[in-house]
Amino acid sequence: MNETEAYEAVRHSLKPARYEHTRRVVQTAEELCRKYGGDTEKVRKAAILHDYAKYRPAEEMRKKVEEHPELPSRLNDYGDELLHAFVGALFVKEELGISDEDIIQMIAVHTTGRKNMTLEEKILFLADYIEPGRTFSGAEKAREAAASSLDEGCLTALSQTIEFLVSKRTAVYPDTFEAYNDFIQKRKDA
């Protein structure tokens, strides 16, 4: 699947505002690749497809989690917002024929992060968080951190995500804590 076909696939599955978000994520991811390295082609494709399942019915995605051994069974315990990433990665594989595991993994962890993220995973995770259309409190702080360090940008995004979820008394997915702790430990070791 080339980029034109990927854009066409998401254009049909996303609302116009989310499609524009996707275009900004692709642009931001490409800028981060230029600054920090990484496989730009893979990152761009993952960025195009990262929200492929965003508007799928939650019930359909929860059912997929229950039925598919490749998906973490604990996902259904953490709210519907995370489903589109993990289940979307599976849908991209099954429905669009994307077989590159690097791209699949980037899509799967773009909302939660994980311990030992690859360079490309960090780039997509952060690009989704800091693209120019993001105006929530803290987005600018994460952009500023990303300007000097990819890891500091990711750590800032993870910190803010955890703080936000805790303030709402919402469960935090374990991979997010593990990602945060991993960045903290690497910072200590540096």
C-alpha positions as CSV (number, residue, x, y, z in Angstrom):
1,M,0.0,0.0,0.0
2,N,1.4,3.3,-1.0
3,E,0.8,6.6,0.8
4,T,-2.0,7.7,-1.6
5,E,-3.8,4.5,-1.0
6,A,-3.3,4.8,2.8
7,Y,-4.6,8.4,2.8
8,E,-7.6,7.2,0.8
9,A,-8.3,4.4,3.3
10,V,-8.3,6.8,6.3
11,R,-10.2,9.5,4.4
12,H,-13.1,7.1,4.3
13,S,-12.8,6.0,7.9
14,L,-12.3,9.4,9.6
15,K,-14.3,12.5,10.2
16,P,-12.9,15.6,8.3
17,A,-11.4,17.1,11.5
18,R,-9.7,13.9,12.4
19,Y,-8.4,13.5,8.8
20,E,-6.8,17.0,9.1
21,H,-5.3,15.9,12.5
22,T,-3.8,12.9,10.7
23,R,-2.3,15.2,8.0
24,R,-0.7,17.3,10.8
25,V,0.6,14.2,12.6
26,V,2.3,13.1,9.4
27,Q,3.9,16.5,8.9
28,T,5.0,16.7,12.6
29,A,6.4,13.1,12.4
30,E,8.4,13.9,9.3
31,E,9.8,17.0,11.0
32,L,10.8,14.9,14.0
33,C,12.4,12.3,11.7
34,R,14.5,15.1,10.1
35,K,15.6,16.3,13.5
36,Y,16.2,12.9,15.3
37,G,16.5,10.3,12.5
38,G,14.4,7.2,12.0
39,D,12.8,5.5,9.0
40,T,10.8,8.4,7.6
41,E,8.9,6.2,5.1
42,K,7.7,3.8,7.9
43,V,6.9,6.6,10.2
44,R,4.9,8.5,7.6
45,K,2.9,5.4,6.8
46,A,2.2,4.7,10.5
47,A,1.2,8.3,11.0
48,I,-1.2,8.2,8.1
49,L,-2.8,5.0,9.5
50,H,-2.6,5.7,13.2
51,D,-6.2,6.6,13.7
52,Y,-7.7,4.2,11.2
53,A,-10.1,2.7,13.8
54,K,-10.8,5.9,15.7
55,Y,-14.5,5.9,14.8
56,R,-15.2,2.1,14.9
57,P,-17.9,1.2,17.4
58,A,-16.4,0.5,20.8
59,E,-18.4,-2.7,21.1
60,E,-16.8,-4.0,17.9
61,M,-13.3,-3.2,19.2
62,R,-14.0,-4.7,22.7
63,K,-15.2,-7.9,21.0
64,K,-12.1,-8.0,18.9
65,V,-9.9,-7.8,22.1
66,E,-11.8,-10.7,23.6
67,E,-11.5,-12.8,20.5
68,H,-8.0,-12.1,19.3
69,P,-5.0,-13.6,21.2
70,E,-2.7,-11.0,19.7
71,L,-4.4,-8.2,21.6
72,P,-3.7,-7.7,25.3
73,S,-6.8,-8.9,27.2
74,R,-6.5,-6.2,29.8
75,L,-7.3,-3.5,27.3
76,N,-11.0,-3.8,28.0
77,D,-10.3,-2.7,31.6
78,Y,-8.9,0.7,30.7
79,G,-11.7,2.5,28.8
80,D,-12.5,2.8,25.2
81,E,-10.1,5.6,24.3
82,L,-7.1,3.2,24.0
83,L,-8.9,0.6,21.8
84,H,-8.5,2.4,18.5
85,A,-4.7,2.1,18.7
86,F,-4.3,-1.5,19.6
87,V,-7.3,-2.8,17.6
88,G,-6.6,-0.3,14.8
89,A,-3.1,-1.9,14.4
90,L,-4.8,-5.2,13.9
91,F,-7.4,-3.8,11.5
92,V,-4.6,-2.2,9.5
93,K,-3.0,-5.6,9.2
94,E,-6.2,-7.5,8.5
95,E,-8.1,-5.1,6.3
96,L,-5.4,-3.1,4.6
97,G,-2.7,-5.8,4.3
98,I,0.0,-3.9,6.2
99,S,2.5,-6.6,7.2
100,D,5.4,-4.5,8.4
101,E,5.5,-5.2,12.1
102,D,7.3,-1.9,12.8
103,I,4.4,0.0,11.4
104,I,1.9,-2.2,13.2
105,Q,3.7,-1.6,16.5
106,M,4.0,2.1,16.0
107,I,0.2,2.3,15.6
108,A,-0.5,0.0,18.5
109,V,1.5,2.1,21.1
110,H,0.8,5.6,19.7
111,T,-1.5,6.5,22.7
112,T,0.1,4.6,25.6
113,G,3.8,4.4,24.8
114,R,5.6,1.4,26.2
115,K,8.9,0.5,27.8
116,N,11.9,0.5,25.4
117,M,10.1,2.3,22.6
118,T,11.9,2.4,19.3
119,L,13.0,5.7,17.8
120,E,10.1,5.5,15.3
121,E,7.6,4.6,18.1
122,K,8.7,7.7,20.0
123,I,8.3,9.9,17.0
124,L,4.8,8.8,16.2
125,F,3.8,8.9,19.9
126,L,5.1,12.4,20.2
127,A,3.9,13.7,16.9
128,D,0.3,12.7,17.7
129,Y,0.7,14.6,21.0
130,I,2.2,17.8,19.8
131,E,0.9,18.3,16.3
132,P,0.0,22.0,15.8
133,G,-3.7,21.5,16.1
134,R,-3.4,20.2,19.7
135,T,-4.3,23.1,21.9
136,F,-4.9,21.4,25.2
137,S,-3.1,22.6,28.3
138,G,0.5,21.3,28.2
139,A,0.8,20.7,24.5
140,E,3.1,23.7,24.2
141,K,5.3,22.5,27.1
142,A,5.7,19.1,25.3
143,R,6.6,20.9,22.0
144,E,9.2,22.9,23.8
145,A,10.7,19.8,25.4
146,A,10.6,18.0,22.0
147,A,12.6,20.9,20.4
148,S,15.7,19.9,22.4
149,S,15.2,16.2,23.1
150,L,12.9,13.5,21.7
151,D,13.1,11.6,25.0
152,E,12.3,14.7,27.0
153,G,9.3,15.4,24.7
154,C,8.0,11.9,25.2
155,L,8.6,12.1,29.0
156,T,6.7,15.4,29.2
157,A,3.8,13.9,27.2
158,L,3.7,10.8,29.4
159,S,3.9,12.9,32.6
160,Q,1.1,15.1,31.5
161,T,-1.0,12.1,30.4
162,I,-0.6,10.4,33.7
163,E,-1.3,13.6,35.6
164,F,-4.5,14.2,33.6
165,L,-5.8,10.7,34.0
166,V,-5.0,10.7,37.8
167,S,-6.8,14.1,38.1
168,K,-9.9,12.5,36.6
169,R,-9.5,9.4,38.7
170,T,-9.2,7.3,35.6
171,A,-7.2,4.1,35.4
172,V,-3.8,4.5,33.8
173,Y,-2.8,1.8,31.3
174,P,0.3,-0.1,32.7
175,D,2.4,0.4,29.6
176,T,2.1,4.2,30.1
177,F,3.6,3.9,33.6
178,E,6.3,1.5,32.3
179,A,7.2,4.0,29.5
180,Y,7.4,6.9,32.0
181,N,9.6,4.9,34.4
182,D,11.8,3.7,31.5
183,F,12.4,7.3,30.4
184,I,13.1,8.4,34.0
185,Q,15.6,5.5,34.5
186,K,17.4,6.3,31.2
187,R,17.6,9.9,32.3
188,K,19.3,8.8,35.5
189,D,21.7,6.5,33.7
190,A,22.7,9.2,31.3
